[in-house]
Amino acid sequence: MLLYLRYPVTRMELPISPDKKLKPRLQILDSGLMNYSVGIQAEYFQDIRLADIYRGILAEQMVWQEMLSQNRRELKVPLFWVREKKQSNAEVDFVYAENSRILPVEVKSGKDGTLRSLHQLIYQNDIPLAIRLYDQQYSLLDAVTPTNTISPGKKYRLLSLPFYCAGKIGEYLSAINL
């Protein structure tokens, strides 16, 4: 139980079912083992921000571990969303399902991270709320996707949480009545 395959979903509808025809992600349960396997353990002893190590993979790894640990009744591996089209791929890091709603969760390791894939998902689906986990402070914003030639901007709410709140997404949603 140290390695898991995370399969993608291509539809944001209940019941959520992974598409096993698409490529899964290999996920290591322990962040120490993951650090060792990619050779970044030495960076911890340098003066580098944790969010900058290995281009954000560590941030996504820690979020995955927190999300996996929150499901105490059954081992339910968090899924992710993909859209695979020629010259136009998009991927959102996690799909969070609770109380008959499905929400996209995007992990951003730096301040400058765009939400391009998240916006693609919102364009294609009726998603009123999205979650961003990052190294900044809590915020709840009314947001609009960028206008493009295919679609005008689409309104949604963006709940932004610090990384350390990844295991408490459900509690934040309850607290803000969403």
N, C-alpha and C positions, 0 to 999 in steps of 0.2 A: 504494500500500500504506500510506496514511496513515489511511484510514477503513475500519472493519470493521463488519459487522452481526453482532451476537451474538444467536443465536436461543435461545429457552427450551426446556427439556425439561419434560415433565409426568410422566414416569415415571422412577423410579430403578432401572432394570434395564439389564443389558448385552444387546445393544450399546446404547450411548447414542445416541439419534438426536434431533436437534432437531425441534421441531414448527414447521414453516415456515408454518403457518396462523395462528400467534399473532404478536403484534407483537414485532419484534426491538428490540434496543438499538443505537443508533449509538455506536460507540466510536472515539475518536481515538487513534492510536498514541502520539503525543507529548504528554507532560503540559504542556509549554510552550505548544503550540498549543491544547490544551484550556483552559488558564488564560486565554489571550488571547481565545478564542472566547466564554467566559462572562464576561469582563471582571473577573477577580480578580487580575491581575498586581500591582496596587498593594498588595494585602494582604501580600505578602511583605516589604515594607519597614516594616510596622507591627509592633508588639509583640503578635502574635496567634499562638497555637499552631497549627502546621501542621494538626493534626487537626481544628481548629475551622473552618477556612476552607471556605466554601461547603457547610456541612452534611454533610461527609463524602464528597462526590463526589470530591474530590481523593484521599482515602485509597483509595477503590475504584479510581480510575484507576491509581494507582501499583501496587496489588496486581495489577490486570489486566496491566499491562506486565510485571511480574515473572513472572507465570504464563505469559504468552505467550513470554517469552524463554527459558524452561526447556525448551521442546520444540525441540531443535536439529535433529532429523531431518526434520520436516515442520512446516509452519505449521498449527497446530491452535488455532483460536480457542476459548478457554474459554467454556463454556456456563453458563447459569443456570437455576434451577428456578422455575416458577410454578404456582400453583393459582388458577384464575380461576373463582370461583363468585359468584353474586349476593350482594352485600353481605359477601363474605368472601374477599377476595383475599389471597394470601400470595406472597412472593418471597424466595428465597435467592440471594445474590450470585453464587456460583460452584458448579459441580459439578466435583469433582476426581476423575479416574479414574486408577487405577494398580494394576497387578497384579491384575486381575479384581475390584477393589472400587471402589465409587463412594461418595464422601464429600461431604457438603455443606460449603461454606466460607462463613462469614458475616463480613463486614467491619463493624466498629463503630468509629466515629470518636471517640466519647466514652465516659466511664466509665459513664454511665447507660443505655446501649443495651440494650433488651430483646432477647430472642431468640424473639419470638413466632412469626415465620415459620419459623424453624428448628424450633421445637417442633411446628408444624403438619406439617412434613415428616416429622419423627420419628414423630408419631402415625400417619401414613398408611403408613409403610414400616418395614421392619426394619433400622434404622440403628444399629449399635452404637457408632459414633464420629462426632463432628462436630468441625469446626475453626472456631475464631474467631480472626480477625486483628484486633488492636487496639493501642492505645498503652500497654499495660501489660506486665508481665513474663510469662515463660513459666509455664504451669501445666498440669497434667493432672489433671482432677477426675472423680470419679464424680458424675454429675448425674442429676436426675430432672425430667422435664417436669412442668409444673403439672397438677394434677388438675382436671378439668372435668366437666361433666354428661354428656359423651359418653364420656370415656375416663379411666381412672385414670392416675396418673403412670407414665411409661415410663422405664426406666433406660437411660442411655447414658453414654459417656465424652466429655468435652469437652476437646480439646487447644487451649489458648489460646497464641497466639504473637504476639510483637511484629510490627508491620508489616514491618520490615526482614527478617523471616524468610520472607516470602511465596514467594520463589523457592526455598526449601529445605524445603518441606513434605514431600517424599518422603524426604529425609534424616532429618527428625525422626521420621517414621513408622517408618523402618527402625531408628533408634536405640532406640525404645521398643518394638520388636517388634510393631507393629500392622499 
